């Protein structure tokens, strides 16, 4: 960490010049002080002018013109102490922004600081030598490596627990404050903190693909992104500059005193616009991260604050995403266990959420799954695999019917879904699963509707009867079912009013998440493709975090705009007073520093979040 004096050299130099000028005045060398201040401020003006021209060439017209005119005016009328204070104020704004920014980003930075960097890899030479521990960079851990996790250490990569039991703090991943206990064979996520005894895990993913590193990558993207605060400030820049110059010119014209022009302009410096709004947006990003919601930059905050339509995927988003098998209905010539074994063996090659339920049911029944000699997945439709020389198709009724025309439609109760199975082109049976709606889904839909979201729809690839059963239960009546990914994208693009927020979780949701104005991925279960395509990733397996995201976005934008208006309002009021001549230039410059401080302190309110999240 560099010393403060070296980190902000312009501040240091300005303070030294200021002390030197004041010393010269005290010693009676007023001319020396005057020339020293004039030369230094003129150099600073030249440097500011070069930066301003560079910004204009890049297409950005900012607020530096006000400060530039104020410095020139104060020098022109001999108020060189005031001109030095303006220089100090502008250069000090960098330090103030840095301090406030670090405070606003503390929760984002905490995630980065905790990122594991090394792993203890266990190597076994022979029975006599026993095991050896080698510390390696976390990026060098390979799938299959056995790792030692010492008490209170952070798990470096996702792994399978080898020790009989282990206790882990997953609060940084899930928001759950209570430690969780994992049994041997259970998955342990990177970023979790080990309990009070050492455990061993076997790496199942590399560092790059592990849960915590994906979170860190999202956080870095959020940190490095440029919030729309520049655009937000620029909306006010031109009118604020014009009004300030008109007031200063009017004061000069009415008083016939050029000093009055400088006295008004020193109160028009633009720090509230340039600093307060960025601090508010950083505070919002940090507050969201603390709540388990990663927003990829300030532009996302502004968009979600203005959202007017919401579209939901069904499976894994509005439902719990862990369907359980409740019935096996074999066709003629097949028994239940054979049907389930063949379907589960084929579903080994599918990423669909129903596939996981079928595989788990087969494991629970002790059925030995077979390896396919060939397999392919047809996105959103089903999977085809060659098992023991037989072609097994598992999927939607329309897809399976195209292969096996004798496929009948199953009768399903409310909330049930079916996977249809065909073997060698002949109908083999139906597997019935149930995926319950999330307990919080209805309250989330109700909250969105009562807080200005004008249209709420469901976009799903599931059959209409199942989609309608879930939708009606949670309060969504506008339902579009049996959709392919391109159809979801088209509907999201055409949805009105805008902006549109799309919430999904699976790989097949990535295109529609990218197409929406705001894509929200339920990333707690590691949906990498969806997380990459989304603007917001929810780290906690709870749909209620969508409410948190909207609330934080609206609160942050409200704080940023209020901070800007506080700065503008105070500056304009003080400028009007200064037109009378009762605020000297030096006093005006010092007063403007207090205005800057007030707006920045207000902007930090974004860290606290809306009241209902406190």
SEFI-464164 format. One record per residue (C-alpha): x, z, y; residue in three letters. Coordinates in Angstrom, 1 decimal, padded with zeros to 4 digits, always signed. Example, Ala and Ser with C-alpha at 12.3 -4.5 7.8 and 13.67 -1.06 7.14 Angstrom:
BEGIN
+012.3  +007.8  -004.5  ALA
+013.7  +007.1  -001.1  SER
//
This chain:
BEGIN
+000.0  +000.0  +000.0  UNK
+001.6  -001.1  +003.3  UNK
+001.8  +001.4  +006.1  UNK
-001.0  +001.0  +008.7  UNK
+001.4  +000.0  +011.4  UNK
+002.7  -003.0  +009.3  UNK
-000.7  -003.9  +008.0  UNK
-002.1  -004.5  +011.5  UNK
+000.8  -005.7  +013.6  UNK
-001.3  -006.9  +016.5  UNK
-002.9  -003.5  +016.9  UNK
+000.5  -001.8  +016.8  UNK
+001.9  -004.3  +019.4  UNK
-001.1  -003.9  +021.6  UNK
-000.9  -000.1  +021.5  UNK
+002.8  -000.3  +022.4  UNK
+002.1  -002.6  +025.3  UNK
-000.8  -000.5  +026.5  UNK
+001.4  +002.7  +026.5  UNK
+004.1  +000.8  +028.3  UNK
+001.7  -000.5  +031.0  UNK
+000.2  +003.0  +031.5  UNK
+003.7  +004.5  +031.7  UNK
+004.7  +001.9  +034.3  UNK
+001.6  +002.7  +036.4  UNK
+002.4  +006.5  +036.2  UNK
+006.0  +005.9  +037.3  UNK
+004.8  +003.7  +040.2  UNK
+006.0  +000.4  +038.8  UNK
+002.6  -001.2  +039.1  UNK
+004.0  -004.7  +039.4  UNK
+006.0  -004.4  +036.2  UNK
+002.9  -003.1  +034.3  UNK
+000.7  -005.8  +035.8  UNK
+003.1  -008.6  +034.6  UNK
+003.7  -007.1  +031.2  UNK
-000.1  -006.9  +030.6  UNK
-000.7  -010.4  +032.0  UNK
+002.0  -012.0  +029.8  UNK
+000.9  -010.2  +026.6  UNK
-002.8  -010.9  +027.2  UNK
-002.0  -014.5  +028.1  UNK
-000.1  -014.9  +024.8  UNK
-003.1  -013.3  +022.9  UNK
-005.5  -015.7  +024.7  UNK
-003.3  -018.7  +023.6  UNK
-003.3  -017.5  +020.0  UNK
-007.1  -016.9  +020.0  UNK
-007.6  -020.4  +021.6  UNK
-005.6  -022.0  +018.8  UNK
-007.6  -020.2  +016.1  UNK
-010.9  -021.2  +017.9  UNK
-009.9  -024.9  +018.1  UNK
-009.0  -024.8  +014.4  UNK
-012.4  -023.3  +013.5  UNK
-014.2  -025.9  +015.6  UNK
-012.3  -028.7  +013.8  UNK
-013.6  -027.2  +010.5  UNK
-017.2  -027.3  +011.8  UNK
-017.6  -023.6  +012.7  UNK
-018.4  -022.7  +016.2  UNK
-018.1  -018.9  +016.5  UNK
-018.3  -016.2  +019.1  UNK
-014.7  -016.0  +020.1  UNK
-015.5  -018.0  +023.3  UNK
-017.1  -014.8  +024.8  UNK
-014.0  -012.7  +024.2  UNK
-011.8  -015.5  +025.5  UNK
-013.7  -015.8  +028.8  UNK
-013.9  -012.0  +029.2  UNK
-010.0  -011.8  +028.8  UNK
-009.4  -014.6  +031.2  UNK
-011.9  -013.2  +033.7  UNK
-010.5  -009.6  +033.7  UNK
-007.0  -011.0  +034.2  UNK
-008.1  -013.3  +037.0  UNK
-009.6  -010.3  +039.0  UNK
-006.7  -008.0  +038.2  UNK
-008.4  -005.8  +035.7  UNK
-005.5  -006.0  +033.3  UNK
-006.1  -002.5  +031.7  UNK
-009.6  -003.8  +030.8  UNK
-008.1  -007.0  +029.4  UNK
-005.8  -004.9  +027.2  UNK
-008.7  -002.9  +025.9  UNK
-010.5  -006.1  +025.0  UNK
-007.4  -007.2  +023.0  UNK
-007.3  -003.8  +021.3  UNK
-011.0  -004.0  +020.6  UNK
-010.8  -007.5  +019.0  UNK
-007.6  -006.8  +017.0  UNK
-009.0  -003.3  +016.1  UNK
-012.1  -005.0  +014.8  UNK
-010.0  -006.3  +011.9  UNK
-009.0  -002.8  +010.9  UNK
-012.5  -001.5  +011.4  UNK
-013.9  -004.3  +009.3  UNK
-011.3  -003.6  +006.6  UNK
-012.1  +000.1  +006.5  UNK
-015.9  -000.4  +006.5  UNK
-015.5  -003.2  +003.9  UNK
-013.5  -001.0  +001.5  UNK
-016.2  +001.6  +001.9  UNK
-018.9  -000.9  +001.3  UNK
-017.2  -002.4  -001.8  UNK
-016.3  +000.9  -003.4  UNK
-018.6  +000.4  -006.5  UNK
-017.5  -003.2  -006.9  UNK
-013.8  -002.1  -006.6  UNK
-014.4  +000.8  -009.1  UNK
-015.4  -001.7  -011.8  UNK
-012.2  -003.8  -011.2  UNK
-010.0  -000.7  -011.1  UNK
-011.3  +000.5  -014.4  UNK
-010.6  -002.8  -016.1  UNK
-008.4  -002.1  -019.2  UNK
-005.0  -003.7  -019.1  UNK
-003.3  -002.7  -022.4  UNK
-004.4  -002.2  -026.0  UNK
-002.9  -000.1  -028.8  UNK
-002.6  -002.5  -031.8  UNK
-002.1  -001.0  -035.2  UNK
+000.2  -002.8  -037.6  UNK
+000.7  -001.9  -041.2  UNK
+004.1  -002.8  -042.8  UNK
+003.8  -001.2  -046.2  UNK
+002.6  +001.9  -047.9  UNK
+005.8  +003.8  -047.3  UNK
+006.3  +002.8  -043.6  UNK
+002.7  +003.6  -042.8  UNK
+001.2  +002.2  -039.5  UNK
+003.0  +001.4  -036.3  UNK
+001.4  +001.3  -032.8  UNK
+002.3  -001.5  -030.4  UNK
+001.0  -001.6  -026.8  UNK
+000.2  -005.2  -025.9  UNK
-001.6  -006.7  -022.8  UNK
-005.3  -006.8  -023.4  UNK
-005.3  -010.6  -023.0  UNK
-003.0  -010.9  -026.2  UNK
-005.5  -009.1  -028.5  UNK
-006.7  -011.4  -031.3  UNK
-009.9  -011.3  -033.2  UNK
-009.3  -009.2  -036.3  UNK
-006.7  -006.9  -034.8  UNK
-007.1  -003.2  -035.5  UNK
-007.0  -001.1  -032.3  UNK
-006.5  +002.6  -031.7  UNK
-008.7  +004.0  -029.0  UNK
-007.4  +007.4  -027.9  UNK
-009.7  +010.2  -026.5  UNK
-011.2  +009.3  -023.0  UNK
-009.7  +005.8  -023.1  UNK
-011.6  +002.7  -022.1  UNK
-012.3  +000.3  -025.0  UNK
-010.3  -002.9  -024.1  UNK
-012.2  -005.5  -026.1  UNK
-015.5  -005.7  -028.0  UNK
-015.0  -004.4  -031.6  UNK
-016.5  -003.2  -034.8  UNK
-016.1  +000.6  -035.4  UNK
-013.9  +001.4  -038.4  UNK
-014.0  +005.2  -038.0  UNK
-017.0  +006.9  -039.6  UNK
-018.6  +007.8  -036.2  UNK
-017.7  +007.7  -032.6  UNK
-019.2  +008.8  -029.3  UNK
-019.0  +006.5  -026.2  UNK
-019.9  +006.6  -022.6  UNK
-021.5  +003.2  -021.8  UNK
-022.8  +004.1  -018.3  UNK
-020.6  +001.5  -016.6  UNK
-022.2  -001.2  -018.8  UNK
-025.8  -000.1  -019.3  UNK
-026.5  +002.6  -016.7  UNK
-027.3  +005.1  -019.4  UNK
-025.7  +008.4  -018.4  UNK
-025.9  +010.0  -021.9  UNK
-023.1  +009.2  -024.4  UNK
-024.2  +007.1  -027.4  UNK
-023.1  +007.6  -031.0  UNK
-022.0  +004.6  -033.1  UNK
-021.6  +004.5  -036.9  UNK
-019.0  +002.7  -038.9  UNK
-019.6  -001.0  -038.6  UNK
-021.5  -000.7  -035.3  UNK
-020.5  -002.8  -032.3  UNK
-018.5  -001.0  -029.5  UNK
-018.4  -002.8  -026.2  UNK
-015.4  -003.2  -024.0  UNK
-015.6  -001.0  -020.9  UNK
-017.1  +001.9  -022.8  UNK
-015.2  +005.2  -022.6  UNK
-014.3  +006.8  -025.9  UNK
-015.3  +010.5  -026.5  UNK
-013.0  +013.4  -027.4  UNK
-011.4  +012.1  -030.6  UNK
-009.4  +009.0  -031.4  UNK
-011.2  +006.1  -033.2  UNK
-010.2  +002.7  -034.6  UNK
-012.0  -000.6  -034.0  UNK
-011.5  -004.1  -035.3  UNK
-011.6  -006.7  -032.5  UNK
-014.5  -009.1  -032.8  UNK
-013.9  -010.9  -029.5  UNK
-011.0  -011.8  -027.4  UNK
-010.6  -010.1  -024.0  UNK
-011.9  -013.2  -022.2  UNK
-015.1  -013.2  -024.2  UNK
-015.7  -009.4  -024.2  UNK
-018.5  -007.7  -022.3  UNK
-016.5  -005.8  -019.7  UNK
-014.2  -008.6  -018.9  UNK
-017.2  -010.8  -018.3  UNK
-018.6  -008.2  -015.9  UNK
-015.2  -008.0  -014.2  UNK
-015.2  -011.8  -013.8  UNK
-018.7  -011.7  -012.2  UNK
-017.6  -008.9  -009.9  UNK
-014.5  -010.8  -008.8  UNK
-016.7  -013.8  -008.1  UNK
-019.0  -011.6  -006.0  UNK
-016.0  -010.1  -004.1  UNK
-014.4  -013.4  -003.4  UNK
-017.5  -015.2  -002.3  UNK
-018.3  -015.6  +001.3  UNK
-021.6  -014.0  +002.2  UNK
-023.9  -016.0  +004.5  UNK
-023.1  -013.5  +007.2  UNK
-021.2  -016.1  +009.1  UNK
-024.2  -018.3  +009.2  UNK
-026.4  -015.3  +009.9  UNK
-024.3  -014.4  +012.9  UNK
-024.0  -018.0  +014.1  UNK
-027.8  -018.1  +014.4  UNK
-027.5  -015.7  +017.2  UNK
-024.1  -016.8  +018.5  UNK
-025.1  -019.7  +020.8  UNK
-028.1  -018.0  +022.5  UNK
-026.2  -014.7  +022.8  UNK
-023.2  -016.5  +024.4  UNK
-025.5  -018.5  +026.7  UNK
-027.4  -015.5  +027.9  UNK
-024.2  -013.5  +028.4  UNK
-022.7  -016.2  +030.6  UNK
-025.9  -016.6  +032.6  UNK
-026.1  -012.9  +033.3  UNK
-022.4  -012.7  +034.2  UNK
-022.7  -015.8  +036.5  UNK
-025.9  -014.4  +038.1  UNK
-024.1  -011.1  +038.8  UNK
-021.2  -013.0  +040.5  UNK
-023.6  -015.2  +042.5  UNK
-025.8  -012.4  +043.7  UNK
-022.9  -010.1  +044.6  UNK
-020.4  -012.8  +045.7  UNK
-017.8  -010.7  +043.9  UNK
-015.9  -012.4  +041.0  UNK
-015.1  -008.9  +039.6  UNK
-018.8  -008.5  +038.7  UNK
-018.5  -011.5  +036.4  UNK
-015.7  -009.8  +034.4  UNK
-017.5  -006.4  +034.4  UNK
-020.6  -008.0  +032.8  UNK
-018.6  -010.0  +030.2  UNK
-016.6  -007.1  +028.9  UNK
-019.9  -005.7  +027.6  UNK
-020.6  -009.0  +025.7  UNK
-017.9  -009.0  +023.2  UNK
-019.2  -010.1  +019.8  UNK
-017.9  -007.5  +017.3  UNK
-021.4  -006.3  +016.2  UNK
-022.2  -009.9  +015.1  UNK
-018.8  -010.5  +013.5  UNK
-018.4  -007.2  +011.7  UNK
-021.6  -005.4  +011.2  UNK
-023.4  -008.1  +009.2  UNK
-020.6  -008.7  +006.7  UNK
-020.3  -004.9  +006.1  UNK
-024.0  -004.7  +005.4  UNK
-023.8  -007.5  +002.8  UNK
-020.8  -006.0  +001.1  UNK
-022.7  -002.7  +001.0  UNK
-025.6  -004.5  -000.6  UNK
-023.4  -006.1  -003.3  UNK
-021.9  -002.7  -004.0  UNK
-025.2  -000.9  -004.2  UNK
-026.5  -003.5  -006.6  UNK
-023.4  -003.2  -008.8  UNK
-024.0  +000.6  -009.0  UNK
-027.6  -000.1  -010.1  UNK
-026.3  -002.4  -012.9  UNK
-027.1  -005.6  -011.1  UNK
-024.2  -008.1  -010.3  UNK
-025.0  -010.5  -007.5  UNK
-022.7  -013.4  -007.1  UNK
-022.2  -013.2  -003.3  UNK
-024.1  -012.5  -000.1  UNK
-025.9  -015.9  -000.2  UNK
-027.8  -014.6  -003.2  UNK
-028.8  -011.4  -001.3  UNK
-030.4  -013.5  +001.4  UNK
-032.2  -015.8  -001.1  UNK
-033.6  -013.0  -003.2  UNK
-034.7  -011.1  -000.1  UNK
-036.9  -014.1  +000.8  UNK
-038.2  -015.0  -002.8  UNK
-041.8  -016.1  -003.0  UNK
-042.2  -017.3  -006.6  UNK
-041.1  -015.8  -009.9  UNK
-040.8  -017.6  -013.3  UNK
-040.1  -015.7  -016.5  UNK
-038.9  -016.7  -019.9  UNK
-040.8  -014.9  -022.7  UNK
-038.6  -014.0  -025.7  UNK
-036.0  -011.4  -024.8  UNK
-037.1  -011.3  -021.2  UNK
-040.8  -010.3  -021.1  UNK
-040.5  -009.2  -024.7  UNK
-037.8  -006.9  -026.3  UNK
-036.0  -009.8  -027.9  UNK
-035.7  -008.1  -031.3  UNK
-038.5  -009.6  -033.4  UNK
-039.2  -007.9  -036.8  UNK
-040.4  -009.6  -039.9  UNK
-043.9  -008.4  -040.8  UNK
-045.0  -010.9  -043.4  UNK
-043.6  -013.5  -045.8  UNK
-046.1  -016.2  -046.8  UNK
-044.5  -018.5  -049.5  UNK
-045.9  -021.9  -050.2  UNK
-046.6  -023.3  -053.6  UNK
-043.6  -023.2  -055.9  UNK
-041.7  -020.6  -053.9  UNK
-041.6  -016.8  -054.1  UNK
-041.1  -014.4  -051.2  UNK
-037.5  -013.5  -051.8  UNK
-036.4  -017.1  -052.4  UNK
-038.1  -018.2  -049.2  UNK
-036.6  -015.5  -047.1  UNK
-033.1  -016.0  -048.6  UNK
-033.1  -019.7  -047.9  UNK
-034.5  -019.3  -044.4  UNK
-032.0  -016.5  -043.6  UNK
-029.1  -018.6  -045.0  UNK
-030.1  -021.5  -042.7  UNK
-030.7  -019.2  -039.7  UNK
-027.0  -018.0  -040.0  UNK
-026.3  -021.2  -038.0  UNK
-029.0  -020.7  -035.3  UNK
-028.8  -018.8  -032.0  UNK
-032.5  -018.4  -031.6  UNK
-033.8  -014.9  -031.2  UNK
-036.2  -015.2  -034.2  UNK
-033.1  -016.1  -036.4  UNK
-031.7  -012.6  -035.9  UNK
-035.0  -011.0  -037.1  UNK
-035.0  -013.2  -040.2  UNK
-031.4  -012.4  -041.0  UNK
-031.9  -008.7  -040.6  UNK
-035.0  -008.7  -042.8  UNK
-033.0  -010.5  -045.6  UNK
-030.2  -007.9  -045.3  UNK
-032.6  -005.0  -045.4  UNK
-034.0  -006.4  -048.7  UNK
-030.5  -006.8  -050.1  UNK
-030.7  -010.6  -050.4  UNK
-027.3  -012.3  -050.7  UNK
-027.1  -015.2  -048.2  UNK
-025.6  -018.5  -049.2  UNK
-023.1  -020.6  -047.3  UNK
-024.3  -023.9  -046.0  UNK
-022.3  -027.1  -046.7  UNK
-023.7  -028.6  -043.6  UNK
-025.8  -027.3  -040.7  UNK
-027.1  -028.4  -037.3  UNK
-029.4  -026.8  -034.7  UNK
-032.0  -028.8  -032.8  UNK
-032.2  -026.9  -029.5  UNK
-035.5  -025.0  -029.1  UNK
-037.0  -026.7  -032.2  UNK
-035.2  -025.3  -035.3  UNK
-032.2  -025.5  -037.6  UNK
-031.4  -027.8  -040.6  UNK
-028.9  -026.6  -043.3  UNK
-027.9  -027.8  -046.7  UNK
-028.0  -024.7  -049.0  UNK
-026.9  -025.2  -052.7  UNK
-027.6  -028.9  -052.3  UNK
-031.1  -028.4  -050.9  UNK
-032.1  -029.3  -047.3  UNK
-033.6  -026.3  -045.7  UNK
-035.5  -026.7  -042.3  UNK
-036.6  -023.7  -040.3  UNK
-038.4  -024.0  -037.0  UNK
-041.5  -024.7  -035.0  UNK
-044.6  -026.0  -036.7  UNK
-044.5  -029.4  -035.0  UNK
-040.8  -029.9  -035.9  UNK
-041.3  -028.8  -039.5  UNK
-044.5  -030.9  -039.8  UNK
-042.5  -034.0  -038.8  UNK
-040.3  -033.4  -041.8  UNK
-042.9  -032.0  -044.2  UNK
-046.4  -033.5  -043.4  UNK
-048.1  -031.1  -045.8  UNK
-047.3  -028.1  -043.5  UNK
-050.4  -026.1  -042.6  UNK
-050.8  -024.1  -039.4  UNK
-050.6  -020.3  -040.1  UNK
-053.3  -017.9  -038.8  UNK
-051.6  -015.4  -036.5  UNK
-052.7  -012.2  -034.8  UNK
-052.1  -011.5  -031.1  UNK
-048.4  -011.1  -030.3  UNK
-047.2  -012.6  -033.6  UNK
-044.8  -015.6  -034.0  UNK
-044.1  -017.8  -037.0  UNK
-041.0  -019.6  -038.3  UNK
-042.1  -022.5  -040.6  UNK
-039.8  -023.5  -043.5  UNK
-039.5  -026.8  -045.4  UNK
-037.2  -027.4  -048.4  UNK
-036.3  -031.0  -049.3  UNK
-039.1  -032.3  -047.2  UNK
-041.8  -030.1  -048.7  UNK
-043.5  -027.2  -047.1  UNK
-042.0  -023.9  -048.4  UNK
-043.8  -021.2  -046.5  UNK
-044.1  -019.2  -043.2  UNK
-042.3  -016.2  -042.0  UNK
-044.4  -014.1  -039.6  UNK
-042.6  -012.0  -036.9  UNK
-043.7  -009.7  -034.1  UNK
-041.8  -009.2  -030.8  UNK
-043.4  -006.6  -028.7  UNK
-043.6  -006.9  -024.9  UNK
-041.2  -004.7  -023.0  UNK
-042.9  -001.5  -022.0  UNK
-041.9  -002.0  -018.3  UNK
-042.9  -005.7  -018.2  UNK
-046.5  -005.1  -016.9  UNK
-045.3  -002.7  -014.1  UNK
-042.6  -005.2  -013.0  UNK
-045.1  -008.0  -012.8  UNK
-047.5  -005.8  -010.9  UNK
-044.8  -004.7  -008.4  UNK
-043.7  -008.2  -007.7  UNK
-047.3  -009.3  -007.1  UNK
-047.9  -006.4  -004.7  UNK
-044.7  -007.0  -002.8  UNK
-045.1  -010.5  -001.5  UNK
-044.4  -012.7  -004.6  UNK
-047.2  -015.2  -004.3  UNK
-046.9  -016.9  -007.7  UNK
-045.8  -015.6  -011.1  UNK
-045.6  -017.9  -014.1  UNK
-044.2  -017.9  -017.7  UNK
-042.0  -020.8  -018.9  UNK
-041.4  -020.6  -022.7  UNK
-040.7  -022.7  -025.7  UNK
-042.9  -020.6  -027.9  UNK
-046.3  -021.6  -029.2  UNK
-049.1  -021.2  -026.7  UNK
-051.1  -018.6  -028.7  UNK
-048.2  -016.2  -028.8  UNK
-047.2  -016.9  -025.1  UNK
-050.8  -016.3  -023.9  UNK
-051.1  -013.1  -025.9  UNK
-048.0  -011.6  -024.3  UNK
-048.8  -013.0  -020.8  UNK
-052.3  -011.6  -020.7  UNK
-051.1  -008.2  -021.9  UNK
-048.6  -007.9  -019.0  UNK
-050.7  -009.7  -016.3  UNK
-049.3  -013.2  -016.2  UNK
-052.0  -015.8  -016.4  UNK
-050.1  -019.0  -015.3  UNK
-048.5  -019.8  -018.7  UNK
-046.5  -023.0  -019.7  UNK
-045.7  -022.9  -023.4  UNK
-044.0  -025.1  -026.0  UNK
-041.5  -026.4  -023.4  UNK
-038.2  -028.1  -024.0  UNK
-035.3  -027.1  -021.6  UNK
-035.7  -030.3  -019.4  UNK
-039.4  -029.5  -019.0  UNK
-038.6  -025.9  -017.9  UNK
-036.1  -027.3  -015.4  UNK
-038.7  -029.8  -014.0  UNK
-041.4  -027.1  -013.6  UNK
-038.9  -024.7  -011.9  UNK
-037.9  -027.4  -009.5  UNK
-041.5  -028.3  -008.6  UNK
-042.7  -024.7  -008.3  UNK
-044.1  -023.7  -004.9  UNK
-043.8  -021.7  -002.7  UNK
-040.0  -021.3  -002.5  UNK
-037.5  -019.7  -002.9  UNK
-038.1  -019.5  -006.7  UNK
-036.6  -016.8  -008.9  UNK
-036.2  -017.6  -012.6  UNK
-035.5  -014.7  -015.1  UNK
-034.2  -015.5  -018.6  UNK
-031.7  -014.4  -021.2  UNK
-030.7  -017.0  -023.8  UNK
-028.3  -019.9  -024.0  UNK
-031.3  -022.3  -023.7  UNK
-032.3  -020.7  -020.4  UNK
-029.0  -021.7  -018.7  UNK
-030.2  -025.0  -017.3  UNK
-033.4  -023.6  -015.7  UNK
-031.5  -020.6  -014.3  UNK
-029.1  -023.0  -012.6  UNK
-032.0  -025.2  -011.4  UNK
-033.9  -022.3  -009.7  UNK
-033.1  -021.0  -006.2  UNK
-032.2  -017.7  -007.8  UNK
-031.3  -017.5  -011.4  UNK
-031.5  -014.0  -013.0  UNK
-029.9  -013.5  -016.4  UNK
-030.7  -010.5  -018.6  UNK
-027.0  -010.2  -019.6  UNK
-026.9  -006.8  -021.3  UNK
-026.8  -008.4  -024.7  UNK
-024.0  -010.8  -023.8  UNK
-025.8  -014.0  -023.0  UNK
-022.6  -015.7  -021.6  UNK
-024.0  -019.1  -020.9  UNK
-027.0  -017.7  -019.1  UNK
-024.8  -015.3  -017.1  UNK
-022.5  -018.2  -016.1  UNK
-025.4  -020.2  -014.8  UNK
-027.2  -017.4  -013.1  UNK
-026.8  -016.1  -009.6  UNK
-027.6  -012.5  -010.7  UNK
-026.7  -010.8  -013.9  UNK
-028.5  -007.7  -015.1  UNK
-026.1  -005.5  -017.1  UNK
-028.8  -003.0  -018.2  UNK
-031.3  -004.0  -020.9  UNK
-034.3  -003.3  -018.6  UNK
-036.6  -005.8  -016.8  UNK
-037.1  -003.1  -014.1  UNK
-033.7  -004.1  -012.7  UNK
-035.4  -007.2  -011.3  UNK
-037.4  -004.9  -009.0  UNK
-034.1  -003.2  -008.1  UNK
-032.5  -006.6  -007.3  UNK
-035.4  -007.7  -005.0  UNK
-035.5  -004.3  -003.3  UNK
-031.8  -004.1  -002.7  UNK
-031.8  -007.7  -001.4  UNK
-034.6  -007.1  +001.1  UNK
-033.1  -003.8  +002.2  UNK
-029.7  -005.3  +002.8  UNK
-031.0  -008.2  +004.8  UNK
-033.1  -005.9  +006.9  UNK
-030.1  -003.6  +007.6  UNK
-027.9  -006.6  +008.5  UNK
-030.5  -008.1  +010.9  UNK
-031.2  -004.7  +012.4  UNK
-027.4  -004.0  +012.9  UNK
-027.2  -007.4  +014.7  UNK
-030.2  -006.6  +016.9  UNK
-028.9  -003.2  +017.7  UNK
-025.6  -004.7  +018.9  UNK
-027.3  -007.5  +020.9  UNK
-029.9  -005.1  +022.4  UNK
-027.3  -002.5  +023.5  UNK
-025.0  -005.2  +024.9  UNK
-027.7  -006.9  +026.8  UNK
-029.0  -003.6  +028.3  UNK
-025.5  -002.6  +029.3  UNK
-024.8  -006.1  +030.8  UNK
-027.9  -005.8  +032.9  UNK
-026.8  -002.4  +034.2  UNK
-023.3  -003.8  +034.8  UNK
-024.8  -006.5  +037.0  UNK
-025.4  -003.7  +039.6  UNK
-021.7  -002.9  +039.7  UNK
-022.0  +000.7  +038.5  UNK
-020.0  +000.1  +035.3  UNK
-016.3  -000.6  +036.0  UNK
-014.5  -003.1  +033.7  UNK
-012.4  -000.5  +032.0  UNK
-015.4  +001.8  +031.4  UNK
-017.4  -001.2  +030.1  UNK
-014.7  -002.2  +027.6  UNK
-014.6  +001.4  +026.3  UNK
-018.4  +001.5  +026.1  UNK
-018.5  -001.7  +024.1  UNK
-016.2  +000.0  +021.5  UNK
-018.9  +002.6  +021.1  UNK
-021.6  -000.1  +020.6  UNK
-019.4  -001.7  +017.9  UNK
-019.0  +001.6  +016.1  UNK
-022.8  +002.3  +016.2  UNK
-023.6  -001.1  +014.7  UNK
-021.0  -000.7  +011.9  UNK
-022.2  +002.8  +011.0  UNK
-025.7  +001.5  +010.8  UNK
-024.6  -001.4  +008.7  UNK
-023.2  +001.0  +006.1  UNK
-026.8  +002.1  +005.5  UNK
-026.9  -000.8  +003.0  UNK
-024.9  +001.3  +000.7  UNK
-027.7  +003.8  +000.3  UNK
-030.1  +001.2  -000.9  UNK
-033.9  +001.3  -000.4  UNK
-035.6  +004.7  -000.7  UNK
-037.2  +004.1  -004.0  UNK
-033.7  +003.6  -005.6  UNK
-032.1  +006.6  -004.0  UNK
//
